[in-house]
Amino acid sequence: MPSTTAPLPDVYRDLHAHPELSFAETRTAAVIVGRLRGLGYDVSEGVGGTGVVAVLRRGDGPRVLLRADMDGLPVREDTGLDYASDVETTTPDGRTVPVMHACGHDMHVTALLGALQQLQADPGWRGEILAVFQPAEEKGAGARAMIDDGLYERFGAPVVVLGQHVAPLPVGVLGLRDGPAFAASDSLRITVFGRGGHGSRPETTVDPVVLAASTILRLQTVVSREVSAAEQVVLTIGSVHAGDAGNIIPDRAVLEVSIRTFDTLVRARVLAAVDRIVAGEAATAGADIPPTVESLNAFPAVVNDSAAADRVRVAFDRALPAAMVIDPGVVTGSEDVGLLASAANAPCVYWLLGGADPARFSGLAGPAEIARRVAELPSNHSPYFAPVVEPTIELGASALATAARAWLVTDEGSPGGAS
């Protein structure tokens, strides 16, 4: 475990080498707690399970929430880095899985630690920093768990919720978009039931494997045939399980589905189409038992408040002139940070932090060429995803601290020094 005064790149490499799954981020939390207590923050552990909340008060002024998520993913790392993860762990259901920080949450934690270090050393602001290190973002459950554990009753509601997500944009780029920025997410478990039997006598069975296959194909038509091309929807079946032997027809098959939408009416239409298709395919197959569609988790789109995003954008332009602030377009990935804002009735500002080696973009001209290169690079959730350590940490820390100052009372006498 790194010392409480270790350089931030060393902290990052340590976190990267020791990832933990959702609601199991105990070592990560311990690293955070030790470092922030050493900086004089008032630190609370175990909020919403493994979450950490750190508070720094300095006179009268607004309370600003800065958020980072902590959990890794069940992915086997294949980056070849000398600090790559070789961690394996046992899940609550007894499976042994590899673990990797394939989404960059180790970078989020490190950058927030850096921002809190900057803010602690800066005497030129008044107000309150509420730093939230959130568990279980990958399950879409951590923000809700912290809220349900009395986050705002215990620590007070903020005037704004700020955060960032590392992405395969070039280092030096900050992607900030007004309005809908990250998609809403619905994770479903679909169970279709058949009638099991011997693989040599399929005529005596209702084969749930065939039923699952037809359901999978038909679900692909939701996006291609039931949603307008102008309405952005992603529907992915990422997990299929049925049977244990090639000569036995099982009695059920289980599909896990991920749906991403931006519009609430479109979301309702897509979910209704899933229910209709699953029931229809089961009826066509002659299934004796109706299928079930279970919601595993659901959280809304991240919507950046336009006025708040403008305030942060102006702050970036003033304080970070070397950074390039762009509109990255909507991101079809999802984030539960919006729940923290809606529960506080506060605006949300959430941006992308470029973490890709700028050398990979050398010689490219124009946004179209850059976008094509981004699409070619390992993305979040890839076993090859690895942000450049520096200057990603430096910019990420400065971006969070700069955004916070835009809301705090500064030496100029008003939030962010605004007139």
TACORQUI-V127883 format. One record per residue. N is the residue number from 1. RES is the residue in one letter. SS is DSSP state (H for helix, E for strand, L for the rest). NEAR is the number of other C-alpha atoms within 8 Angstrom. D_CENTER is the distance of its C-alpha to the mean C-alpha in Angstrom with 1 decimal. Layout:
# TACORQUI-V127883
n: (N:N)
res: (RES:RES)
ss: (SS:SS)
near: (NEAR:NEAR)
d_center: (D_CENTER:D_CENTER)
This chain:
# TACORQUI-V127883
n: (1:2:3:4:5:6:7:8:9:10:11:12:13:14:15:16:17:18:19:20:21:22:23:24:25:26:27:28:29:30:31:32:33:34:35:36:37:38:39:40:41:42:43:44:45:46:47:48:49:50:51:52:53:54:55:56:57:58:59:60:61:62:63:64:65:66:67:68:69:70:71:72:73:74:75:76:77:78:79:80:81:82:83:84:85:86:87:88:89:90:91:92:93:94:95:96:97:98:99:100:101:102:103:104:105:106:107:108:109:110:111:112:113:114:115:116:117:118:119:120:121:122:123:124:125:126:127:128:129:130:131:132:133:134:135:136:137:138:139:140:141:142:143:144:145:146:147:148:149:150:151:152:153:154:155:156:157:158:159:160:161:162:163:164:165:166:167:168:169:170:171:172:173:174:175:176:177:178:179:180:181:182:183:184:185:186:187:188:189:190:191:192:193:194:195:196:197:198:199:200:201:202:203:204:205:206:207:208:209:210:211:212:213:214:215:216:217:218:219:220:221:222:223:224:225:226:227:228:229:230:231:232:233:234:235:236:237:238:239:240:241:242:243:244:245:246:247:248:249:250:251:252:253:254:255:256:257:258:259:260:261:262:263:264:265:266:267:268:269:270:271:272:273:274:275:276:277:278:279:280:281:282:283:284:285:286:287:288:289:290:291:292:293:294:295:296:297:298:299:300:301:302:303:304:305:306:307:308:309:310:311:312:313:314:315:316:317:318:319:320:321:322:323:324:325:326:327:328:329:330:331:332:333:334:335:336:337:338:339:340:341:342:343:344:345:346:347:348:349:350:351:352:353:354:355:356:357:358:359:360:361:362:363:364:365:366:367:368:369:370:371:372:373:374:375:376:377:378:379:380:381:382:383:384:385:386:387:388:389:390:391:392:393:394:395:396:397:398:399:400:401:402:403:404:405:406:407:408:409:410:411:412:413:414:415:416:417:418:419)
res: (M:P:S:T:T:A:P:L:P:D:V:Y:R:D:L:H:A:H:P:E:L:S:F:A:E:T:R:T:A:A:V:I:V:G:R:L:R:G:L:G:Y:D:V:S:E:G:V:G:G:T:G:V:V:A:V:L:R:R:G:D:G:P:R:V:L:L:R:A:D:M:D:G:L:P:V:R:E:D:T:G:L:D:Y:A:S:D:V:E:T:T:T:P:D:G:R:T:V:P:V:M:H:A:C:G:H:D:M:H:V:T:A:L:L:G:A:L:Q:Q:L:Q:A:D:P:G:W:R:G:E:I:L:A:V:F:Q:P:A:E:E:K:G:A:G:A:R:A:M:I:D:D:G:L:Y:E:R:F:G:A:P:V:V:V:L:G:Q:H:V:A:P:L:P:V:G:V:L:G:L:R:D:G:P:A:F:A:A:S:D:S:L:R:I:T:V:F:G:R:G:G:H:G:S:R:P:E:T:T:V:D:P:V:V:L:A:A:S:T:I:L:R:L:Q:T:V:V:S:R:E:V:S:A:A:E:Q:V:V:L:T:I:G:S:V:H:A:G:D:A:G:N:I:I:P:D:R:A:V:L:E:V:S:I:R:T:F:D:T:L:V:R:A:R:V:L:A:A:V:D:R:I:V:A:G:E:A:A:T:A:G:A:D:I:P:P:T:V:E:S:L:N:A:F:P:A:V:V:N:D:S:A:A:A:D:R:V:R:V:A:F:D:R:A:L:P:A:A:M:V:I:D:P:G:V:V:T:G:S:E:D:V:G:L:L:A:S:A:A:N:A:P:C:V:Y:W:L:L:G:G:A:D:P:A:R:F:S:G:L:A:G:P:A:E:I:A:R:R:V:A:E:L:P:S:N:H:S:P:Y:F:A:P:V:V:E:P:T:I:E:L:G:A:S:A:L:A:T:A:A:R:A:W:L:V:T:D:E:G:S:P:G:G:A:S)
ss: (L:L:L:L:L:L:L:H:H:H:H:H:H:H:H:H:H:L:L:L:L:L:L:L:L:H:H:H:H:H:H:H:H:H:H:H:H:H:L:L:L:E:E:E:E:E:E:L:L:L:E:E:E:E:E:E:E:E:L:L:L:L:E:E:E:E:E:E:E:L:L:L:E:L:L:L:L:L:L:L:L:L:L:L:L:L:L:E:E:E:L:L:L:L:L:E:E:E:L:E:L:L:L:L:H:H:H:H:H:H:H:H:H:H:H:H:H:H:H:H:H:L:L:L:E:E:E:E:E:E:E:E:E:E:L:L:L:L:L:L:L:H:H:H:H:H:H:H:L:L:H:H:H:H:H:L:L:L:L:E:E:E:E:E:E:E:E:E:E:E:L:L:E:E:E:L:L:L:E:E:E:E:E:E:E:E:E:E:E:E:E:E:E:L:E:L:E:E:L:L:L:H:H:H:L:E:L:H:H:H:H:H:H:H:H:H:H:H:H:H:H:H:H:H:H:H:L:L:L:L:L:L:E:E:E:E:E:E:E:E:E:L:L:L:L:L:L:E:E:L:L:E:E:E:E:E:E:E:E:E:E:L:L:H:H:H:H:H:H:H:H:H:H:H:H:H:H:H:H:H:H:H:H:H:H:L:L:L:L:L:L:E:E:E:E:E:E:E:E:L:L:E:E:E:L:H:H:H:H:H:H:H:H:H:H:H:H:H:H:L:L:L:L:E:E:E:L:L:L:L:E:E:E:E:L:L:H:H:H:H:H:H:H:H:L:L:E:E:E:E:E:E:E:E:E:E:L:H:H:H:H:L:L:L:L:H:H:H:H:H:H:H:H:H:H:H:L:L:L:L:L:L:L:L:L:L:L:L:L:L:L:H:H:H:H:H:H:H:H:H:H:H:H:H:H:L:L:L:E:E:L:L:L:L:E:L:L:L:L)
near: (4:9:6:8:6:8:6:9:9:9:11:12:9:11:10:13:12:8:16:14:12:13:10:8:14:8:7:11:12:8:11:10:11:9:11:13:10:8:8:7:10:9:11:8:10:8:12:13:9:14:14:15:12:13:11:11:8:8:7:7:9:12:13:16:13:14:13:13:12:15:17:15:14:9:12:10:14:7:9:6:5:4:8:11:12:10:10:8:8:9:8:5:5:6:7:8:10:12:18:18:12:15:11:12:13:12:10:15:12:13:13:14:11:13:14:9:9:11:9:9:6:7:6:6:11:13:14:15:12:14:10:12:12:15:16:15:15:9:8:12:11:14:16:9:10:14:12:8:8:8:11:9:7:6:7:7:8:12:11:13:15:14:11:12:11:13:12:13:10:11:13:13:12:12:12:13:14:10:8:12:14:14:17:14:15:12:12:12:12:12:11:15:14:14:14:12:12:9:9:5:8:11:5:6:11:13:13:16:11:7:12:12:8:9:11:9:8:9:10:9:9:13:10:7:7:7:11:6:5:4:7:7:10:10:12:7:10:8:8:9:7:10:11:6:5:7:7:11:16:15:13:14:15:13:13:12:13:13:11:14:15:13:6:7:6:11:10:8:8:10:8:8:9:10:9:8:11:11:10:8:11:14:9:7:8:7:12:7:6:10:11:7:9:7:9:8:11:10:11:10:15:16:12:15:11:8:6:11:13:8:9:12:10:8:13:14:10:7:7:10:8:5:10:8:11:9:7:8:6:9:9:9:7:12:14:14:9:12:11:12:13:9:8:10:6:11:12:14:14:12:11:11:16:15:15:12:10:8:5:7:10:6:4:7:7:6:6:7:9:11:8:8:10:9:8:6:7:10:10:10:9:10:11:10:12:8:12:10:9:7:9:14:14:10:9:14:15:12:11:15:12:12:12:11:12:13:11:17:16:13:8:8:7:11:11:12:11:7:3)
d_center: (24.8:25.0:27.5:26.5:27.8:26.5:25.5:21.8:21.8:23.2:20.6:17.9:19.9:20.5:16.9:16.2:19.3:18.5:15.0:14.7:13.1:11.6:14.2:16.3:15.1:18.7:19.7:16.7:17.6:21.2:20.6:19.0:21.8:24.6:23.6:23.2:26.3:28.1:27.2:28.6:25.5:26.0:23.4:22.6:21.2:20.1:18.6:16.8:17.6:16.5:15.1:17.1:18.4:20.6:23.0:25.4:28.1:30.5:33.0:32.5:29.7:26.4:23.5:20.3:16.9:14.7:11.4:9.5:7.3:9.6:9.3:10.2:10.9:14.4:15.2:18.5:18.3:20.9:20.6:24.0:23.0:25.3:22.5:20.6:19.5:22.1:20.8:21.4:21.0:22.2:19.9:21.3:23.0:24.8:23.3:23.1:20.1:19.0:16.0:14.2:11.6:10.9:7.4:9.0:8.0:11.8:12.2:10.2:12.5:15.5:15.3:15.2:18.1:19.8:19.5:20.8:23.6:24.5:24.7:26.7:29.1:29.5:32.3:32.1:29.9:30.3:27.9:25.2:22.0:19.6:16.9:14.2:12.6:10.4:10.5:9.0:5.4:5.9:8.9:7.9:10.7:10.3:10.7:13.5:15.1:15.5:16.9:19.2:20.3:21.7:19.4:21.3:24.6:24.6:23.3:23.9:21.9:20.8:22.0:18.7:15.0:13.8:10.8:9.6:7.4:9.8:11.0:14.4:16.3:19.3:19.3:20.8:18.9:16.7:15.4:15.9:16.6:18.4:17.8:15.2:12.5:9.5:10.7:11.4:10.6:13.5:13.9:17.6:20.1:23.4:26.5:29.6:32.9:35.9:39.2:39.3:42.2:43.7:42.4:46.0:46.5:43.6:46.0:45.9:42.2:39.4:37.0:33.4:32.3:34.0:32.7:29.1:29.8:31.3:28.4:25.9:28.0:28.7:25.0:24.6:27.1:24.9:23.2:26.3:28.9:27.7:25.3:26.7:25.8:24.8:22.2:18.9:17.8:16.3:17.5:17.0:18.9:17.2:19.5:23.2:25.5:29.2:32.3:33.3:36.4:37.6:40.8:39.4:38.0:35.4:35.3:31.6:28.5:24.9:22.2:18.5:17.1:13.9:14.7:13.0:15.2:15.8:19.1:19.9:23.2:21.9:19.4:22.5:24.6:22.2:21.9:25.7:26.3:24.4:26.6:29.7:29.2:28.5:31.5:33.7:33.1:33.9:37.0:38.1:37.8:40.0:37.6:39.3:36.2:33.8:30.2:27.4:24.0:21.7:18.5:16.0:13.4:13.0:11.3:12.4:11.7:10.7:14.2:15.4:18.8:21.3:23.6:21.0:19.3:22.9:23.6:20.7:21.8:25.3:24.4:22.7:25.8:28.1:26.6:24.9:27.5:26.5:23.0:22.8:20.8:20.2:18.9:16.5:16.9:14.4:11.2:11.2:7.6:6.0:4.3:6.8:8.0:10.7:12.2:13.1:15.0:16.7:17.9:19.4:20.7:19.6:18.3:14.8:14.4:11.1:11.9:11.3:13.0:15.2:15.5:17.9:21.6:23.6:26.4:24.7:25.3:28.8:31.4:29.1:30.3:28.4:25.0:25.7:26.4:23.4:21.1:23.0:22.4:18.7:18.8:20.9:18.7:16.5:13.0:9.6:10.2:13.9:16.3:17.5:14.5:15.8:15.5:18.9:19.4:21.5:21.6:17.8:17.9:20.8:19.4:16.0:18.0:20.5:18.2:16.8:20.4:21.8:19.6:20.6:24.2:24.1:24.1:26.1:29.9:31.1:34.6:35.3:35.3:32.6:28.8:27.8:31.4:31.4:34.8)
